[in-house]
Amino acid sequence: MITPVPLLSRDEIARLSARAQEVVEYRKSGLSLNHIQGCPLRCAYCIKTTYGLSDEETPRALMTDAQAVEELVNHRYFRPHRTPIQLFNRATEPFLPKVRPHTFAVLENLDERQLTNQVLVITRHQLNEHDIERLNQLRHLKVTLLFTYSGIDNRDIEPYPSHVAADSMKLMSAPSTRKYRTIFYWRPLVPGLNDTDEHLATAHELSKYADATVFTGLFYREEIAEYYKAHNLPEPFKATARRKIVPEELEARVLDVFSNSSALFRKTSCAVSYVHGLPDYNGHIGVRELCDICPLSQLELCQSAHRVPSAEEMRRVASVLPEAANLQVVDISNRAAIISGLETEQPRYFLQHSLGFQMHDEQHPHREKRHGRAEIGWEGASA
């Protein structure tokens, strides 16, 4: 029997960074539940570094699974049957042997409540036949397994080999009657590290096993850059960026290799919505150049659900959030709403998912054809 992840004391929790103490946090692809933190896989680019958890390798819990679920479903951002949920996606691996029981405890708790929300579970770990059986027992949730695969063979940057995720994806995608869906989560793509013709060809072959594929780049924040320097790792870029980095030339090569693919996406929400037969909950359809690789059937589905909200409607939805009290609607077009005055990014995601429409922060404009990505590698693109 596997021993449950130990609970932190109040004093230990108080010593965590403010962000790490925030068990429920809104991110672009969903409302993220992270009451268990710590991972031994030591991926150099892990987002947990930005939460002050880079050295935390032993999974530990801030509260019980039952308490965490209560905090999630009673959170001001949560809407039953609508809000997309992400589970253990910022500070641990959900299928580590000690974390796996907690992953299923949360899923089963949510499912027993007859919630039909989308749930995203991102993993690179080894899964097994028992996982198939247990996931298939869920009756209501729309679960998507996203298998993180990079093909990076530099063990100083990614000690845990990518082939494990590839093998797990093949296993979990095989059953014809499964209730969950699978995504080939091809990331991070980093120039000079895993972008050879061979890397791209291998990824294309692996993508055929999953229900859809998402490709994306590296979050290279200041904290992650400092981690690279501290561990004498080759720095992938000369500068850091707020957004993921996918250079224009690299994207063009990916699209060329995947030219015959029927289910390649640039954005996570597009892919997970597609595999469940739903329109994208982030409303990316307004940004038409973002959708130029999507299946025609998905374009039609997203377009049928596309509706431009009024400024009054946006203010009404935001009125339940104290941190959105100063919301300003700068502009609204068929493409997106330009807004300002929010205290953090989190209420922007709440608005975006509540209305199924793109919300862009006036201070961080989305450049044409860059798809909400970093400027690095796109210096020659039009503004």
Secondary structure as UniProt FT lines:
FT   HELIX           10..14
FT   HELIX           18..21
FT   STRAND          24..27
FT   TURN            28..29
FT   STRAND          30..33
FT   STRAND          36..37
FT   TURN            44..45
FT   HELIX           47..51
FT   TURN            54..55
FT   STRAND          60..61
FT   HELIX           65..73
FT   TURN            76..77
FT   TURN            80..82
FT   STRAND          85..87
FT   TURN            94..95
FT   TURN            97..99
FT   HELIX           100..112
FT   TURN            113..114
FT   STRAND          118..123
FT   HELIX           129..136
FT   STRAND          142..149
FT   TURN            155..157
FT   HELIX           162..173
FT   TURN            176..177
FT   STRAND          181..186
FT   TURN            191..193
FT   HELIX           197..207
FT   TURN            208..209
FT   STRAND          212..215
FT   HELIX           222..230
FT   TURN            231..232
FT   HELIX           248..257
FT   TURN            258..260
FT   STRAND          264..265
FT   HELIX           268..275
FT   TURN            276..277
FT   TURN            281..282
FT   HELIX           284..286
FT   HELIX           288..291
FT   TURN            292..293
FT   HELIX           296..305
FT   HELIX           311..318
FT   TURN            319..320
FT   HELIX           322..324
FT   TURN            325..326
FT   STRAND          328..332
FT   STRAND          337..340
FT   HELIX           346..355
FT   STRAND          359..361
FT   TURN            362..363
FT   TURN            368..372
FT   TURN            376..377
FT   TURN            379..380
//
